[in-house]
Amino acid sequence: MRIQILGTGCAKCARLAEQAKKAADELGLDYSMEKVSSIEVILAQGVLVTPALLVDGKLKVSGSVPALEEMKKILESER
């Protein structure tokens, strides 16, 4: 599973990355995580509000940081 965190490095971006990592670790997923801060790349993905979460190239979250249980559901749905 490929998890991407899109954002410019704000506090919400860091929280989204932490939450995604914690959820993936608790679920025992085999994943890689990448933080993307390039505005050009973010816009090319169709993201207008950060932070954003992409799982295997699919936009799952934009503009918010889901609670841990919600994050687990998001990641499980892409298993």
N, C-alpha and C positions, 0 to 999 in steps of 0.2 A: 504494500500500500504506500502510495506517495502522498504525503501531507505537505501542503504549502500554506504558509502564513504570509499574506500580502499586506504590507503596510510600511510606513516610513520610519518605524522605530518608536512610535509613541508608547505610552504606558499601557493602553488597551491592547496594542499589538503584542507586547510582551506577555500580558495576561492571557491572551488567546493562545499563544504558543505554549505557555505553561499548562493551560487547561487541556489542550490537545495532547500534549505529551503525557500528562498524568492519566488521561482517559485511555490512550493507546497502551500505555504500560499496564494499567490495571486490567485491560482486556486481553493482554498478552499478544498483541498484534505484532506482526512482522512489518515494520514500516521504516520509511526514511522521512526526515523532516527537513524542509528547506524554508528559509526566510527570504522573501523577495521584497526588496525596497525600491527597485527601479520603477519610477512613475510610468515610464513607457511600457514596461512589461505589465504592470498592474492595469493600466488602461486597455492594453491589448487583450486582457482577459475579460474585459467588459465590466470591471469593477469600478464603481464611482464613489463608494463609501468604504473606508477602511476602519478597522482591520477586516480582512476577509480570509476565509478558510476554503481552500480547494482540496478535494480528496480525489486522487487519480484524475485530475484535470477538471473536475466538476465543482462548480461553485456551490457551497453548502451554507455559508454564513457570510453576511456582509454588514458591517456597522455595529456589531454587538459581540459580546463574549458570553456564550451559553454557559449555564450551570453545568457542573460535572456530569450529572446523570443525562442531561440533554446531549452533551458532547458524546457520551458513550453511545447513545442511540444513533446519532449521526454517523459515527464511525462504524458501528455494527451494521448499519444498513448498507455499507459499501463493502463488506467482507466478501 
